């Protein structure tokens, strides 16, 4: 089966609220550029004030068959049923799309981007918090099986020599909270996701440095993921994937000319349309489609066109992972398929809290229920997801397809109540009072209250 290309960049922002009585700077004022200071192993302790790589690197491997397990580095990769997780991923992808679209406008999401970001968080989650995330991806699969599946995807996707598919993962740790981060989590993130970890101050360059990393690792397709950082952000998990895929058969100049395109509102637009002939055709009761290959034949562009009288919204309403597989299984090479496709470029952005909640991820958004203790000790409070933002970019042209996505999962904490000693001061008899200047302590007003009547 040819795989559809996905370009992704994603970030998981993890934060702990500053305890009562403690001061704190805005996180946008507290991050240095990764890779400009020293880098060192993080297998043991995490020292603040330096940039560090987690121990080891991703070893080679392939998708696992049931009944086997493979030791990659120091982490044993779980066996998994490839068909089960593949089908689960498709089901999840369709449901994520249905929950994410905006009627009448261009929409695009990257299920892989969201899956990678959320599973990096799930790797440090426990109990129902982890189960809800894992079951969203594939009911019946374990977190270890999902990790093994993603580990194999990372390896396989980057082995292709015909399509440039760049995937990078990193963990940025606020040096003020380095001691809170569990090094076992960092080790596993390295082994499973090939993630490097860096400890550095979250200083004034934070937003620019993160956006610079995003820009570099998406080949300039997404130059800005963040506009600001909240003060309680202390950990960032970043996954970047960029794809630049040349067509196996590019459109010749003579195949490109202006033609009409009717938009969702019924308005006619004059656009540059690319005309071609393909060999893979799809048809069900309510849709037709074609497949156009990218260089090397390992990836392709699948087009699904609802039949006349069926809107995209109506088609999506009845679409499921099963109907997607049914559509794909009608694939035939019995026809020459004359095709026409517009050149297009656009960006899309949405907040995904409600999307993920609708897909069953509930505890992760509740500060009283979330359990991310595998990532950081709960000394400063209980981590939970506060905001998930998703941004995508796509450009389909005469010679290639370029795509990228950015997912930001912002996490904060629910502070833990602290038992404190206390005294009593009851103003139930005459007293002196003052309104003072807090900087100097000097009273602006001062007086006595002898009687309330």
C-alpha positions in Angstrom: 0.0 0.0 0.0 1.3 3.4 -0.9 1.4 5.8 2.1 0.1 9.3 2.0 2.7 11.9 2.8 2.4 14.0 6.0 4.6 16.9 6.9 4.6 17.8 10.6 6.1 20.0 13.3 4.8 19.8 16.8 5.4 21.0 20.3 4.4 19.9 23.7 4.6 22.7 26.2 4.7 21.6 29.8 4.4 24.0 32.7 4.3 24.1 36.4 2.7 27.0 38.2 5.1 29.0 40.5 4.3 28.2 44.1 2.5 30.8 46.2 4.8 33.5 47.4 7.5 32.8 44.7 8.3 35.2 42.0 8.8 34.3 38.4 9.6 35.7 35.0 7.6 35.4 31.8 8.7 32.2 30.0 9.1 34.2 26.9 12.0 35.9 28.7 13.7 32.6 29.7 14.9 30.5 26.8 18.3 30.3 25.0 18.8 28.9 21.6 19.4 25.1 21.6 22.8 23.9 20.4 24.8 27.1 21.2 26.2 26.0 24.6 27.6 22.7 25.8 25.8 19.4 25.2 26.2 16.5 27.6 24.6 13.2 28.5 21.4 13.2 30.5 21.4 9.5 31.4 22.0 10.3 35.0 21.3 13.7 36.5 19.9 16.8 34.8 22.1 19.8 35.6 20.5 23.2 35.1 22.2 25.9 33.1 23.6 23.7 30.3 22.3 22.1 27.1 22.2 18.4 27.1 21.5 15.4 24.9 19.7 12.4 26.2 21.8 9.2 26.3 22.2 7.1 23.2 20.6 7.4 19.8 17.8 5.5 18.0 19.0 2.1 16.9 17.9 0.6 13.6 14.9 -1.7 13.5 11.7 -2.7 11.7 8.0 -3.1 12.4 7.5 -5.9 14.9 5.5 -9.0 14.3 3.4 -10.6 17.0 5.4 -12.9 19.2 8.7 -10.9 19.0 10.3 -8.0 20.8 13.4 -6.1 20.0 15.9 -4.4 22.4 16.7 -1.0 21.0 19.4 0.4 23.2 18.3 -0.1 26.8 14.5 0.0 26.1 12.8 -3.2 25.0 10.4 -2.4 22.1 7.0 -4.1 22.5 5.6 -6.5 19.9 2.5 -5.2 18.1 -0.1 -6.2 15.5 0.7 -4.0 12.6 -2.8 -4.3 11.0 -4.5 -3.5 14.3 -2.5 -0.3 14.9 -2.7 0.7 11.3 -6.5 0.4 11.3 -6.6 2.2 14.6 -4.5 5.0 13.3 -6.8 5.4 10.2 -9.9 5.5 12.4 -8.3 8.1 14.7 -7.2 10.1 11.7 -10.7 10.3 10.2 -12.3 11.2 13.5 -9.7 13.9 14.2 -10.4 15.4 10.7 -14.1 15.4 11.2 -13.8 17.1 14.6 -11.2 19.7 13.2 -12.8 20.9 9.9 -14.3 24.3 9.5 -17.3 24.3 7.2 -16.9 26.2 4.0 -13.2 26.9 4.5 -9.9 25.2 3.8 -9.0 22.8 6.6 -6.0 20.6 7.1 -4.7 18.6 10.1 -1.8 16.2 10.6 -2.8 13.2 12.5 0.8 12.1 12.7 1.8 15.4 14.2 -0.9 15.3 16.8 -0.2 11.6 17.6 3.5 12.2 18.0 3.0 15.2 20.3 0.4 13.5 22.4 2.2 10.2 22.6 5.4 11.9 23.8 3.3 13.3 26.6 1.6 9.9 27.1 5.0 8.3 27.6 5.2 10.2 30.8 1.5 9.7 31.8 0.0 7.0 34.0 -3.3 5.4 34.7 -6.4 6.6 32.9 -4.6 9.7 31.7 -2.3 7.5 29.6 -5.0 5.0 28.7 -7.3 7.7 27.2 -4.6 9.0 25.0 -3.5 5.6 23.8 -7.0 4.4 23.2 -7.7 7.4 21.1 -5.0 6.2 18.7 -5.9 2.5 18.8 -8.5 0.8 21.1 -6.9 -2.3 22.6 -3.3 -1.3 22.1 -0.9 -0.5 24.9 1.3 2.6 25.3 4.3 0.4 24.7 2.9 -0.9 21.4 2.0 2.6 20.2 5.6 3.7 21.0 7.0 0.8 19.1 4.8 1.6 16.1 5.9 5.2 16.1 9.5 4.2 16.6 9.3 2.1 13.5 7.6 4.8 11.5 10.3 7.3 12.4 12.9 4.9 11.1 11.1 3.9 8.0 10.0 7.4 7.0 13.5 8.8 7.2 15.1 5.9 5.2 13.5 7.0 1.9 16.0 8.4 -0.5 13.5 9.8 -3.1 11.4 12.0 -0.8 12.9 14.4 1.7 11.1 13.6 4.9 12.8 15.2 7.9 11.7 14.3 11.4 13.3 15.8 14.5 12.3 15.6 18.2 13.7 17.6 21.1 12.9 18.3 24.8 13.7 21.8 26.1 13.9 22.1 29.9 13.7 25.3 31.8 16.9 25.2 34.0 14.9 26.4 37.0 12.9 23.2 36.9 15.6 20.7 35.8 15.6 18.8 39.0 11.9 18.1 38.7 12.3 16.2 35.4 12.6 12.4 35.6 15.7 11.3 33.7 14.1 7.9 33.1 11.5 9.7 31.0 14.3 11.5 29.0 16.0 8.2 28.4 12.9 6.6 27.1 12.1 9.6 24.9 15.5 9.2 23.4 15.2 5.5 22.7 11.6 5.6 21.4 11.4 9.1 19.7 15.1 9.7 19.1 14.6 12.9 21.1 17.5 14.9 22.5 17.1 16.9 25.7 18.5 20.3 26.5 18.5 22.3 29.8 18.8 26.0 29.4 17.4 29.3 30.8 14.0 30.3 29.5 15.1 33.9 28.9 13.9 36.7 26.7 14.9 34.9 23.5 12.6 32.0 24.2 9.9 32.6 21.6 12.3 33.6 18.8 14.6 30.5 19.5 11.7 28.1 19.4 10.3 29.6 16.3 13.8 29.5 14.8 14.0 25.7 15.5 10.6 25.3 13.9 11.6 27.3 10.9 14.8 25.3 10.4 13.1 21.9 10.9 10.2 22.6 8.5 12.5 24.0 5.8 11.0 27.4 6.2 7.4 26.3 5.7 6.3 27.3 9.2 8.4 30.2 10.5 6.3 30.9 13.6 4.7 28.4 16.0 4.5 30.7 19.1 3.6 34.3 19.6 4.2 34.2 23.3 4.9 31.8 26.2 3.0 31.8 29.5 5.1 32.3 32.7 4.3 28.8 34.0 5.8 26.9 31.0 8.7 24.9 32.1 9.1 22.1 29.6 8.7 22.0 25.8 8.5 18.7 23.8 9.1 19.5 20.1 8.6 17.3 17.1 9.3 18.6 13.7 8.7 16.9 10.4 9.0 18.5 7.0 8.3 16.9 3.6 9.3 18.0 0.2 8.1 15.4 -2.3 8.7 15.6 -6.0 6.0 14.1 -8.3 7.1 10.9 -10.0 5.7 12.5 -13.1 5.7 16.3 -12.8 3.2 18.3 -14.8 4.7 19.7 -18.0 4.1 23.4 -18.8 1.6 22.3 -21.5 -0.4 20.5 -18.9 -1.0 23.7 -16.8 -3.5 26.3 -17.8 -6.2 28.5 -16.3 -9.6 26.9 -15.7 -12.7 27.4 -13.5 -13.0 26.2 -9.9 -16.4 26.6 -8.1 -15.9 27.2 -4.4 -18.1 26.0 -1.5 -20.2 29.2 -1.8 -21.0 28.5 -5.4 -18.7 31.2 -6.7 -16.6 30.6 -9.8 -12.8 31.2 -9.5 -10.3 31.3 -12.3 -7.2 29.3 -11.2 -4.1 27.5 -12.6 -5.2 23.9 -13.1 -2.9 21.0 -13.6 -4.1 18.3 -16.0 -2.8 14.8 -16.2 -3.5 11.1 -16.6 -3.1 8.6 -13.7 -3.6 4.9 -13.5 -5.2 4.3 -10.0 -8.9 4.9 -9.8 -11.3 4.7 -6.8 -15.1 4.8 -6.8 -17.8 4.2 -4.2 -21.5 5.1 -4.1 -20.8 8.7 -3.0 -17.2 9.5 -4.2 -14.6 9.0 -6.8 -10.8 9.5 -6.6 -7.4 9.1 -8.0 -3.8 8.6 -6.8 -0.8 10.5 -8.1 2.6 9.1 -7.0 5.6 10.9 -5.6 9.2 10.0 -6.7 10.1 6.5 -5.7 6.6 5.3 -5.5 6.5 5.0 -1.7 4.2 7.9 -1.2 1.3 9.3 -3.1 -1.4 12.0 -3.2 -4.9 10.6 -2.8 -7.8 12.7 -4.0 -11.4 12.0 -2.9 -14.1 13.8 -4.7 -17.7 13.6 -3.5 -20.1 12.9 -6.3 -22.4 15.6 -7.7 -25.0 16.7 -5.2 -22.9 15.6 -2.2 -21.1 18.4 -0.3 -17.8 17.9 1.5 -19.6 18.4 4.8 -22.2 15.8 3.9 -19.5 13.3 2.9 -17.5 13.9 6.0 -20.5 13.5 8.2 -20.8 9.8 7.1 -17.1 9.2 6.8 -15.4 6.7 9.1 -12.1 4.8 9.2 -14.0 1.8 7.8 -15.5 3.8 4.9 -12.1 5.2 4.2 -10.7 1.7 3.9 -13.6 0.6 1.8 -12.9 3.5 -0.6 -9.2 2.7 -0.7 -9.9 -0.9 -1.4 -11.8 0.0 -4.6 -8.5 0.9 -6.1 -8.1 -0.4 -9.6 -5.7 0.1 -12.5 -8.3 -0.9 -15.1 -8.7 2.6 -16.4 -6.8 5.6 -17.6 -7.8 8.4 -15.2 -7.9 11.9 -16.7 -7.3 14.3 -13.8 -7.5 18.0 -13.1 -6.2 19.6 -9.9 -5.6 23.2 -9.0 -2.3 24.5 -7.7 -2.9 25.6 -4.1 -1.2 26.9 -1.1 -2.7 27.7 2.3 -2.3 27.6 6.1 -4.8 26.4 8.7 -4.9 26.9 12.4 -7.2 25.8 15.2 -7.4 25.1 18.9 -7.8 21.4 19.5 -8.9 21.1 23.1 -12.5 20.3 22.3 -11.4 18.0 19.4 -9.3 15.8 21.6 -11.8 15.9 24.4 -14.5 14.7 22.0 -12.2 11.8 21.0 -12.0 10.7 24.7 -8.9 12.5 26.1 -10.5 13.9 29.2 -8.4 13.4 32.3 -5.4 15.1 30.6 -7.3 18.4 30.6 -8.4 18.2 34.2 -5.9 19.3 36.8 -7.5 17.2 39.5 -7.4 14.0 37.4 -4.4 14.3 35.1 -1.4 12.1 35.9 1.9 13.1 34.1 4.1 12.1 37.0 6.3 10.1 34.7 7.5 13.4 33.2 8.1 15.4 36.3 7.7 15.0 40.0 4.5 16.6 41.4 6.4 18.6 44.0 5.3 21.9 42.5 1.9 20.8 41.5 0.0 18.4 39.2 0.6 18.8 35.5 -2.3 18.9 33.1 -2.9 20.1 29.5 -4.2 23.6 29.3 -4.2 24.4 25.6 -3.6 22.5 22.3 -3.0 24.5 19.2 -2.5 23.1 15.7 -1.1 24.8 12.6 -0.6 23.4 9.1 0.9 24.5 5.8 0.5 22.8 2.4 1.7 23.7 -1.1 0.7 21.6 -4.1 2.4 22.6 -7.3 3.5 21.5 -10.7 6.7 19.7 -9.6 6.2 18.7 -6.0 4.2 18.9 -2.7 5.5 20.6 0.4 3.7 20.3 3.7 4.3 20.9 7.4 2.3 21.1 10.6 2.8 22.5 14.1 1.1 21.3 17.3 1.6 23.0 20.6 0.3 21.3 23.8 0.6 23.8 26.6 0.6 22.3 30.1 0.3 24.0 33.4 -0.3 22.7 37.0 -2.8 22.5 39.7 -1.0 23.6 42.8 -0.9 21.3 45.8 -2.2 22.7 49.0 0.5 23.2 51.6 -0.1 22.7 55.3 0.9 25.9 57.1 1.1 27.2 60.7 -1.3 29.9 61.4 -2.2 32.6 64.0 -5.4 34.5 64.8 -5.8 38.3 64.7 -9.5 39.3 65.4 -10.2 43.0 65.0 -13.0 42.8 67.5 -11.7 45.7 69.7 -10.1 49.1 69.1 -7.1 48.9 66.7 -4.7 51.0 64.7 -4.7 50.9 60.9 -2.5 52.3 58.1 -2.5 52.5 54.3 1.1 52.2 53.4 3.5 52.5 50.5 4.5 48.9 49.8 7.9 49.8 48.4 9.0 51.7 51.4 6.6 50.6 54.0 5.8 54.2 54.9 2.2 54.9 55.7 0.2 57.0 53.3 -2.7 56.9 55.8 -2.6 55.9 59.4 -5.2 56.0 62.1 -7.1 54.3 64.9 -10.5 52.8 65.2 -11.9 53.1 68.6 -15.6 52.6 67.9 -17.6 51.3 64.9 -20.8 53.2 66.0 
